[in-house]
Amino acid sequence: MNSRHIRAVMRREWTELVRTRTLLATLAFVPLALVAISIGVEWSLSRLPDSAFDLGTGEVMVPGLLVRYGNLGVRYSVYALLNEQSLALLLIVAAALPSSVASHAIVGEKVERTLEPLLATPISTRDLLLAKCVIAVLPSLALTWLSYLATLLGLSLFAPASVIAVAMRLEWWLAYFVLAPLLAMASSLAAAIASSRVSDPRTAQGLTSFLLIPLVGTGISAMTGFTSIDLGWVAIATLSLVALDLALLWLATRLFRRETILTRWR
Amino acid sequence: MIHAENLGRRFGDYVAVERLDLDVARGEVFGLLGPNGAGKTTTLRLLTGLVAPTSGSAEVAGLSVVDEPERVRTKVGILTETPGLYARLDALENLRFYAEVYDVKDATPKIRRYLERFGLWERRNEPVGAFSKGMRQKLAIARALLHDPEVVFLDEPTSALDPESSRTVRELVSELRAAGRTIVLSTHNLDEAERLSDRIGVLDHTLLHVDTPRALRRKLYGHLVEVDTLAALDAETLEALRALEGVKSVTPRLEGCAVAIEDVERDVPRLIATLVARSVPILRVAEQARSLEDVYLDLLHRRGASPDAHP
């Protein structure tokens, strides 16, 4: 592994990315929309009278809520539940966004005809893919973290500290600052694999969406109650994602066919 | 510096290059000529370690392109068919990136030297996307040379360049040769190939002929001397010329003839003496200049290929 090569590719990719304003705006749209929806829902809840949260109106869900959130009461348990679902959705964004950048990683260069001079350099396939995937991950992570903080800030306008504390549990911090980067890297590597196996960016994006389904499914399952998020779960998920990332990097390097890319793609 | 033996590359059933034997010495400029689809680009890719051969072997700068393609790539510089520069980056950023990837030490003065040389220094901070085709080509040449490669592969280096820039490139090639760099030049520009190359290889999936431009011409045509006279030559004079030692053929023309001979210095004086002895009024005797283009087209036609035959 040549850190100088990796840094060089990362710097160039980053410079190009920040100069592609349309792509950045597109990337920012989904998380910003989710934050706005989350805050809007909390705002709507805050306008409901206390009577809307009487035990009788939600008799099916209320017992479960009270068990899950302890002494928050029905109103704030509902706040906490909806907020956690928003946080789970934002985590899926962290996995989905990098793929839209990484799916262009190889095929984009081919289309712009910059790939052959790059492949003619001594840079190794692994260093090239790693650098490209890291850069695909960074803006998505930054947006995800900013969205997380924005959601907490928005929540603080309508909910007491006890509800915010639910969203700031250690599990969520770990989910956002440990799992999200690993998840983003996995999706980025999956997209890079797609990008190096097809000959046009649209197909790469389509294929990447398909590859994301298991990741997103796992995320939804974990964050919406089918799997309860606790420290043990986070530890297992972390180890699994580290293994997945390494496996995907190995696979991406193996599946990258310099010759096919240079000679067959038109 | 370059040694290829029985080198070949197939893509499925399609034979791009076959039975290619080639030796290029250090400091030599080797011109690779061939029609579209003749395998020039594939040959360059094989020799730069970008694609692996399906038969044979090759060594570039002492390294096997099969076993050590990554190390080969550190020793060679390549100007690809298209400049392939990053349009959103400026000229400096493009060259800095490649300097880092090629591990160039103290790159800044080199970058400046090349940008000044190609008249791009003043525009170094402009995005390459705004550059003209010629400016991009010059920048791509700078990129290929930045890491002082031992072997430089130039695919159509002066295409899209104006005459002045073409001249700059030609001067640069001459300097590189003087500095001991080995250059492989793939081009359609026959005049350029003749001016720059020490030897030329005519490629049509395999190397048809390899030699100096002059030797290629001689090999194909021998020496052809045109004789212009005041009137048509009579049959006896033509026979007398045919009977001369060293004369291979005599083709009568309306006023004079064309004579194929073996050696200019030995045979032309005899030719003139024979005509003078027969009181033929001679207006002009000159060796016919055959261009490299004639040689090239003739070689391809003999093989049955058309310069535009391949898509």
Interface residues (C-beta under 8 A of the other chain):
Chain A: R4 H5 R7 A8 V9 R11 R12 T15 E16 R19 T20 E112 R113 T114 L115 E116 P117 L118 L119 A120 T121 P122 I123 S124 R258 E259 L262 T263 R264
Chain B: F11 T42 R45 T48 L50 V51 A52 E70 R71 R73 T74 V76 I78 T80 E81 T82 G84 L85 Y86 A87 R88 L89 E93 F97 Y98 E100 V101 Y102 D103 A140 R143
